[in-house]
Amino acid sequence: MGTKLNHESLAELREIAARYPQPRSGLLPMLHLVQSVEGRITPEGIEACADVLGISAAEVSGVATFYTMYKRKPVGDYHVGVCTNTLCAVMGGDEIFARLKDHLDVGNDETTADGKVTLEHLECNAACDYAPVMMVNWEFVDNQTPESAVQLVDDLRAGNEVRSTRGPRICTWREAARVLAGFPDGRADEGPSAGPASLVGLGIATERGWSAPDADQTDQADGSTDHPVAEEAHQEAAATADAGTKEAEAAVVEKESPTTETAAEKGDAR
């Protein structure tokens, strides 16, 4: 299934390895490149990476089987992941996943008969403020319902344009893998970069006139800074530490008091 590694792909694998002082550091993006060409991690792709890096195929395979983002069997044009970790599950993630399994007639980590969609339940996507969350080829789709999830996969299968709620138009699995390999598709600025919940902190900082401290302030040897926010945090930390010290001293005094009294009583007795 799909394209095989050719001379151009091998050249790009070497290009990736050359980006790093230690070529082996390029293995992760190299594996993404293999997926972009072959749709999955193949034995041939593992051998190619090993040859370029001068390491064993077993070492490459160990990395490829450790990370769940590398797939050992073909993936559809669209990898649809449903977060079923705690908060997303409570907010409806389990229901969404069950509905999609029934609607697509697939199980976990299986691909539809038309090769369009691979469905997988995912662990936490670190987007709990948008729960329940789905991902399509690693692009976020926030605040989903069973109905919106069904509409999403139907649009993907029909070839309709689908946009991430916080990013660009959804591309194919192989196109996404090529971007992860470090070959930009020119669409980094397409679409919003963050949703409202992610920007709350920035809004508060803007409203209160807060900004990041200058480098010359944060690099002072004594650790102090003239920046109001950093100074406030520094004073709070100092107060907390001082309170902790006094509490510890009080505990020591309380523990030692009975022994001192006993010694005094013994002196009186003598």
Residue pairs with C-beta under 8 A, 6 or more apart in sequence:
1 39
1 74
2 37
2 38
2 39
2 74
2 174
3 37
3 38
4 37
4 38
4 44
5 34
5 37
5 38
5 44
5 45
5 48
9 33
9 37
9 48
10 48
10 52
12 33
12 181
12 183
13 30
13 33
13 34
13 48
13 49
13 52
14 52
16 26
16 29
16 30
16 33
16 181
16 182
17 23
17 24
17 26
17 30
17 52
17 53
18 26
19 26
19 182
20 26
23 52
23 53
23 54
24 53
24 55
26 53
27 49
27 53
27 60
27 63
28 63
28 67
29 180
29 181
29 182
30 49
30 52
30 53
30 181
31 41
31 45
31 49
31 60
31 63
31 64
31 70
32 177
32 178
32 180
32 181
33 177
33 178
33 181
33 183
34 41
34 42
34 45
34 46
34 48
34 49
35 41
35 45
35 70
35 71
35 75
35 173
35 174
35 177
36 174
36 175
36 177
36 178
36 181
37 45
37 174
38 44
38 45
39 74
39 75
39 173
39 174
40 71
40 72
40 73
40 74
40 75
41 64
41 70
41 71
41 72
43 57
46 57
46 60
46 61
46 64
47 57
49 60
50 56
50 57
50 59
50 60
53 60
63 70
64 70
64 72
65 72
69 138
74 111
74 115
75 111
75 118
75 173
76 111
76 112
76 115
76 116
76 117
76 118
76 173
77 115
77 116
77 117
77 156
77 172
77 173
78 116
78 117
78 118
78 136
78 137
78 153
78 156
78 170
78 172
78 173
79 118
79 120
79 135
79 136
79 137
79 138
79 173
80 100
80 117
80 118
80 119
80 120
80 134
80 135
80 136
80 152
80 153
80 156
81 120
81 121
81 122
81 125
81 134
81 135
81 136
82 88
82 93
82 96
82 97
82 100
82 119
82 120
82 121
82 122
82 132
82 134
82 149
83 89
83 93
83 121
83 122
83 123
83 124
83 125
83 127
83 131
83 132
83 133
83 134
83 135
84 93
84 94
84 97
84 121
84 122
84 123
85 93
85 122
85 123
85 124
85 125
86 124
87 128
87 131
88 124
88 125
88 128
88 131
88 132
88 133
89 132
90 131
91 131
91 132
92 131
92 132
92 144
92 145
92 146
93 131
93 132
93 133
95 146
96 132
96 134
96 144
96 145
96 146
96 149
97 119
97 121
99 146
99 149
99 150
100 119
100 149
100 150
100 153
101 107
101 108
101 119
103 150
103 153
104 112
104 117
104 119
104 153
105 112
105 113
106 112
106 117
106 118
106 119
107 119
108 119
108 120
108 121
109 118
109 119
109 120
110 118
110 119
111 117
111 118
111 119
112 118
112 119
112 157
114 157
116 156
116 157
117 153
117 156
117 157
118 173
122 135
125 133
125 135
125 140
127 133
127 140
127 142
129 197
129 198
130 140
130 142
130 143
130 165
130 195
130 197
131 143
132 143
132 144
133 140
133 141
133 142
133 143
133 144
134 140
134 141
134 144
134 149
134 152
135 141
136 152
136 156
136 162
136 164
136 170
137 170
137 171
137 172
137 173
137 175
137 176
138 176
138 180
139 164
139 166
139 167
139 168
139 170
139 176
140 164
140 165
140 166
140 167
141 152
141 164
141 165
142 165
142 166
142 195
143 165
144 152
152 162
155 161
155 162
156 162
156 170
161 169
162 169
162 170
163 169
163 170
163 191
164 170
164 191
165 195
166 191
166 192
166 193
166 194
166 195
166 198
167 190
167 191
167 192
167 193
168 187
168 188
168 190
168 191
169 187
169 190
169 191
171 179
171 185
171 187
175 185
178 185
179 185
204 210
205 211
210 228
210 229
211 227
213 225
213 227
213 229
213 230
214 227
217 225
217 226
217 227
217 230
218 225
218 230
223 234
224 231
224 234
225 231
225 234
